[in-house]
Every structure is written in C-alpha cells, then in structure tokens.
Amino acid sequence: MLSPDAEAVRRAIAGAFPDLPVASCAFLAEGWDSSAWEINDALVFRFPKRAEVAGWLEKEIGLLPALAPALPAPVPRFTHVARSGAPTDPALPFAGYPALRGDFLSARPELLAAGSPLLGQLGAFLGALHAFPVEQAVAAGVPAGSWVEWVTSWRRWWSYLNVAGALHFEPDVCRLVRDTGDDFLKALTASAGQVTLVHHDLALEHILVTPDGAHLAGVIDWGDAAIGDPALDFAAFAGQCTPAALDELLAAYGRATDDMFLRRAAWYARLAPYHMLYFGLKTDD
C-alpha cells in the first residue's frame, strides 16, 4: 500500500486529535511497513501500511513505556495514539511521539571505527536491552519465545522462501536460497543459545547519534521487537565493524556470549537480500 499524502495525514490527525492544530506536515521517510511524517516540527507520526503492521505498532505502544527507563538512550515516547483512522486504512491505528533528533548512524559509518566513543555506548545499550526481564517484555505485549521456537521460526521462514520462491526464481536462485538456508540453519542449530528481548531490526538507520558523533541520541522502530537470539541485534555491526571494533563493542556489552555468538551475528548480516526476497513474495511485489 502506498503512503498517504500530506492532506490525508492532516485529515487523519484532525479527526483523531482535534486539539492538535497541524501548522506543518512534512514527509520524513518510508519503510516496508510504515510511513513517517513530522508534524509542527515537533512530533513524528507513524502510519501502518497494512493490517499486520498495526499489531506491531500496538506492541511498541505497550513495550516502550516499560522498557525506556531501563535503557541508556532515548526511545520513542508515544503521546498521541489513535486506535483507528489511519489515512492508509481507516481501520488501522496510528501514533505520534516527540521527535528524536540526531544523525542516522547509517550516514556516519566512520563512528563504528575502533576507538570511537560510540562503541562503548552501543555496547552498553545492547547490554541493557538484553538484560531486560523477558517476563516483563511478555507482559508488555511481546510474544513469548524460546530457543526452540526461534529456530523453528527460521526453518518456517526458509521453507516459505523455497516453496514460494520456486514459482518466481530462476533455478540457480532457487539453489542459492536452498543452500544458504541449509547452511544458516546448521549454524543456528549448532548453538544452544539463550533468548532475550531483542530489537530485531537494529539497522544503522534506526540508530540516531548526536551531530558531533559522541553520543547516542535515540533508537527507533521497535515494531519487530521479539524474544530471540541476542546475536541478531549485532548483525549490523558484524557487517560494518573491524574485529578490533567488535571486541570493544562486546567488552562494553558486558554479557556472556557463547562461542557461536559472532558467527551467528555475521550470518544474520548476510541475510539482507533474503529478507528482500521474502518481503517481495509476501507482498506480491
């Protein structure tokens, strides 16, 4: 589904929040699941594109107030929640929060070099996130999970790629999907990992840093939060950092890791093209 236009966003906000005059309305960004608009140079409103995303937004709305006090960096604080009336589909909810300011880390990859003060803060953030009690996360709306369920979900994911992809992909692509999945699942099942609360989509474009690059300014887009393998939240860093920088990150992380931890993080980093294939199949795009 396409993103709404500015006039549709204005109408939706006016209908749900008549006490919030919309003096300005600017498109910010669009991902696979939602679009984001800045209102009055102060608030960010998120609009789901389809029904399943609405449930993920509700999960964020429930989780973040409980999680925020435990984290050493800001996360969205939803101040405006409409249970219906999204301009993409009136049956869907939408929500807004005071904008978090900073540069996206995806535009500042040099800050992930060894010796950067940001590595210590990122490690501490991940350590605090993964230390958050699983039972509290589940009580806040995150689906419960276990290591067995985590591995099973990835088996199901690859099975879907193989079956649905066979209708669209050339034979060599089908073989690549199958072989990659087999190798990945072998690495995953070779681990006896512990599950934690994970962000589950900690791409560099979801991390904000101050303009001087010295401090974390926020972490956004928590709709995929889950109980799963904490190594997944290291995927973006495994794909960007040198071994020395990863050592600094893990030292600041301060939590025990198994021998397969960084190997799994590297595997998750390699899966980006397969997520694109999966999304295209699921959305018939």
C-alpha positions as CSV (number, residue, x, y, z in Angstrom):
1,M,0.0,0.0,0.0
2,L,1.3,3.5,-0.9
3,S,2.0,6.1,1.7
4,P,-0.7,8.8,2.3
5,D,-0.3,12.3,1.0
6,A,0.0,15.3,3.3
7,E,-3.6,16.3,3.0
8,A,-4.7,12.8,4.1
9,V,-2.3,12.9,7.0
10,R,-3.7,16.3,8.1
11,R,-7.3,15.0,7.9
12,A,-6.4,11.8,10.0
13,I,-4.7,13.8,12.7
14,A,-7.5,16.4,12.8
15,G,-10.1,13.7,13.1
16,A,-8.3,11.8,15.9
17,F,-6.8,14.8,17.8
18,P,-8.9,17.9,17.3
19,D,-6.9,19.7,19.9
20,L,-3.7,19.3,17.9
21,P,-3.6,22.0,15.2
22,V,-1.4,21.0,12.3
23,A,0.6,24.0,11.3
24,S,3.1,22.0,9.2
25,C,3.2,18.5,7.8
26,A,6.3,17.1,6.2
27,F,7.1,13.6,4.9
28,L,10.1,12.1,6.7
29,A,10.6,8.5,5.5
30,E,9.0,5.4,4.3
31,G,10.0,1.8,5.1
32,W,8.5,-1.6,4.2
33,D,5.8,-1.3,6.9
34,S,5.1,2.3,7.7
35,S,5.5,5.9,6.7
36,A,6.6,8.7,9.0
37,W,5.6,12.3,9.0
38,E,6.8,15.2,11.0
39,I,4.0,17.4,12.4
40,N,4.6,21.0,13.6
41,D,8.4,20.4,13.5
42,A,7.9,18.6,16.8
43,L,6.1,15.3,16.5
44,V,6.7,12.2,14.4
45,F,3.5,10.3,13.4
46,R,3.8,6.7,12.1
47,F,1.1,5.2,9.8
48,P,1.0,1.4,9.2
49,K,0.7,0.3,5.6
50,R,-1.2,-2.9,6.2
51,A,-3.1,-4.7,8.9
52,E,-0.3,-6.9,10.3
53,V,1.8,-3.8,10.9
54,A,-1.0,-2.4,13.1
55,G,-0.3,-5.2,15.6
56,W,3.4,-4.4,15.6
57,L,2.7,-0.7,16.4
58,E,0.4,-1.8,19.3
59,K,3.4,-3.9,20.6
60,E,5.6,-0.8,20.5
61,I,3.0,1.3,22.3
62,G,2.8,-1.4,25.1
63,L,6.5,-2.2,25.4
64,L,8.4,1.1,25.2
65,P,7.0,2.8,28.4
66,A,8.2,-0.2,30.4
67,L,11.5,-0.5,28.6
68,A,12.5,3.1,28.3
69,P,13.6,3.5,32.0
70,A,16.0,0.5,31.6
71,L,17.8,1.9,28.6
72,P,20.7,4.4,28.5
73,A,19.4,6.1,25.3
74,P,16.1,7.6,24.3
75,V,13.4,5.7,22.5
76,P,10.0,6.9,21.2
77,R,7.5,8.1,23.8
78,F,4.1,7.9,22.3
79,T,1.9,10.8,23.3
80,H,-0.8,10.5,20.7
81,V,-2.4,7.1,20.0
82,A,-5.4,6.7,17.7
83,R,-6.8,3.2,17.6
84,S,-8.3,3.7,14.2
85,G,-8.4,6.3,11.4
86,A,-5.1,5.9,9.7
87,P,-5.1,7.6,6.2
88,T,-3.8,4.3,4.7
89,D,-6.8,2.4,6.0
90,P,-9.4,3.9,8.4
91,A,-9.5,0.6,10.3
92,L,-5.8,0.8,11.3
93,P,-4.3,2.7,14.3
94,F,-1.6,5.3,14.1
95,A,0.5,7.1,16.7
96,G,2.8,10.0,17.3
97,Y,5.7,10.9,19.6
98,P,8.0,13.8,20.2
99,A,10.7,13.7,17.6
100,L,14.1,12.3,18.5
101,R,16.9,14.5,16.9
102,G,20.2,13.3,15.6
103,D,22.0,11.9,12.6
104,F,21.3,8.4,11.4
105,L,24.2,6.1,12.1
106,S,23.9,4.8,8.5
107,A,25.2,8.2,7.3
108,R,28.1,8.1,9.8
109,P,29.7,4.7,9.5
110,E,33.1,6.1,10.5
111,L,31.7,6.3,14.1
112,L,32.0,2.5,14.2
113,A,35.8,2.5,13.9
114,A,37.9,1.1,16.8
115,G,38.4,3.8,19.4
116,S,35.1,5.6,18.8
117,P,33.4,6.6,22.0
118,L,30.1,5.5,20.4
119,L,31.1,1.8,20.5
120,G,31.0,1.8,24.3
121,Q,27.6,3.4,24.4
122,L,26.2,1.0,21.8
123,G,27.6,-2.0,23.8
124,A,26.1,-0.6,27.0
125,F,22.7,0.0,25.2
126,L,22.6,-3.6,23.9
127,G,23.6,-5.0,27.3
128,A,20.8,-3.1,29.0
129,L,18.3,-4.1,26.3
130,H,19.2,-7.8,26.5
131,A,19.2,-7.7,30.3
132,F,15.6,-6.5,30.4
133,P,13.5,-9.3,32.0
134,V,11.8,-11.4,29.4
135,E,8.7,-11.9,31.6
136,Q,8.3,-8.1,31.7
137,A,8.6,-7.8,28.0
138,V,6.0,-10.5,27.5
139,A,3.7,-8.8,30.0
140,A,4.0,-5.6,27.9
141,G,2.9,-7.4,24.8
142,V,5.9,-9.0,23.2
143,P,5.1,-12.6,22.2
144,A,6.7,-15.2,24.4
145,G,9.5,-17.3,22.9
146,S,12.3,-19.9,23.4
147,W,15.4,-21.0,21.6
148,V,13.5,-23.9,20.0
149,E,10.7,-21.6,18.8
150,W,13.3,-19.2,17.5
151,V,15.0,-21.9,15.4
152,T,11.6,-23.3,14.3
153,S,10.5,-19.8,13.1
154,W,13.7,-19.6,10.9
155,R,13.0,-23.0,9.5
156,R,9.5,-21.9,8.6
157,W,10.9,-18.7,7.0
158,W,13.3,-20.6,4.8
159,S,10.6,-23.2,3.8
160,Y,8.4,-20.4,2.7
161,L,11.2,-18.9,0.6
162,N,11.9,-22.2,-1.0
163,V,8.3,-23.1,-1.8
164,A,7.0,-19.6,-2.8
165,G,10.3,-18.6,-4.5
166,A,10.2,-21.7,-6.7
167,L,7.3,-20.1,-8.6
168,H,9.3,-17.0,-9.4
169,F,13.1,-17.6,-9.2
170,E,15.4,-19.0,-11.8
171,P,16.8,-22.4,-11.0
172,D,20.2,-21.0,-9.9
173,V,18.5,-18.6,-7.5
174,C,16.4,-21.5,-6.1
175,R,19.6,-23.4,-5.4
176,L,21.2,-20.5,-3.8
177,V,18.2,-19.9,-1.5
178,R,18.1,-23.6,-0.6
179,D,21.8,-24.0,0.1
180,T,22.1,-20.7,2.0
181,G,19.2,-21.7,4.2
182,D,20.6,-25.1,4.9
183,D,24.0,-23.7,5.9
184,F,22.4,-21.0,8.1
185,L,20.1,-23.5,9.9
186,K,23.1,-25.8,10.6
187,A,24.9,-22.9,12.2
188,L,21.8,-22.0,14.2
189,T,21.0,-25.5,15.4
190,A,24.7,-25.9,16.4
191,S,24.1,-23.3,19.1
192,A,22.4,-23.8,22.4
193,G,21.6,-20.1,22.7
194,Q,19.7,-18.2,25.3
195,V,16.9,-15.9,24.3
196,T,16.4,-12.3,25.4
197,L,14.3,-9.3,24.4
198,V,15.7,-8.2,21.0
199,H,15.1,-5.1,18.9
200,H,15.0,-7.5,15.9
201,D,15.6,-4.7,13.3
202,L,18.6,-2.8,14.7
203,A,19.7,-1.5,11.3
204,L,22.0,1.5,11.4
205,E,19.2,3.7,10.0
206,H,17.3,3.0,13.2
207,I,20.1,4.4,15.4
208,L,20.4,8.2,16.0
209,V,23.6,9.9,17.1
210,T,24.4,13.5,18.1
211,P,25.9,15.6,15.3
212,D,29.3,15.5,17.0
213,G,29.2,11.7,16.9
214,A,29.9,11.4,20.6
215,H,26.6,10.2,21.9
216,L,23.6,8.0,21.2
217,A,20.6,10.2,20.5
218,G,17.9,7.5,20.2
219,V,16.9,4.2,18.9
220,I,13.6,4.0,16.9
221,D,11.3,1.5,15.1
222,W,10.6,-1.2,17.7
223,G,7.7,-2.9,15.9
224,D,9.7,-6.1,15.3
225,A,10.7,-6.5,19.0
226,A,10.7,-10.2,19.9
227,I,12.1,-12.8,22.3
228,G,15.0,-14.3,20.4
229,D,18.7,-14.6,19.8
230,P,20.6,-11.5,21.1
231,A,23.2,-12.0,18.3
232,L,20.7,-10.8,15.8
233,D,21.0,-7.2,17.3
234,F,24.7,-7.3,16.5
235,A,24.2,-8.1,12.8
236,A,24.6,-4.5,11.5
237,F,27.8,-4.2,13.5
238,A,29.1,-7.5,12.3
239,G,28.7,-6.3,8.8
240,Q,30.4,-2.9,9.4
241,C,33.0,-3.2,12.2
242,T,36.5,-4.4,12.2
243,P,37.5,-7.3,14.6
244,A,39.0,-4.7,16.9
245,A,35.9,-2.6,16.9
246,L,33.7,-5.7,17.6
247,D,36.0,-6.5,20.6
248,E,35.3,-3.0,22.0
249,L,31.6,-3.4,21.4
250,L,31.5,-6.8,23.2
251,A,33.6,-5.5,26.1
252,A,31.1,-2.7,26.7
253,Y,28.2,-5.2,26.2
254,G,29.2,-6.9,29.4
255,R,27.2,-10.0,29.0
256,A,28.4,-13.6,28.5
257,T,28.3,-14.8,24.9
258,D,28.7,-18.3,23.5
259,D,31.4,-19.4,21.0
260,M,28.9,-19.1,18.1
261,F,27.7,-15.6,19.0
262,L,29.6,-13.5,16.5
263,R,29.3,-16.2,13.8
264,R,25.5,-16.1,14.1
265,A,25.7,-12.3,14.0
266,A,27.6,-12.5,10.8
267,W,25.1,-14.9,9.4
268,Y,22.2,-12.6,10.2
269,A,24.1,-9.8,8.5
270,R,24.3,-11.9,5.3
271,L,20.6,-12.4,5.1
272,A,19.6,-8.9,4.0
273,P,18.9,-9.9,0.3
274,Y,16.8,-12.8,1.5
275,H,14.7,-10.5,3.6
276,M,14.1,-8.5,0.4
277,L,13.0,-11.7,-1.4
278,Y,10.7,-12.7,1.5
279,F,9.1,-9.2,1.6
280,G,8.6,-9.2,-2.2
281,L,6.9,-12.6,-2.1
282,K,4.7,-11.8,0.9
283,T,3.5,-8.5,-0.6
284,D,3.3,-9.8,-4.2
285,D,5.8,-7.1,-5.3
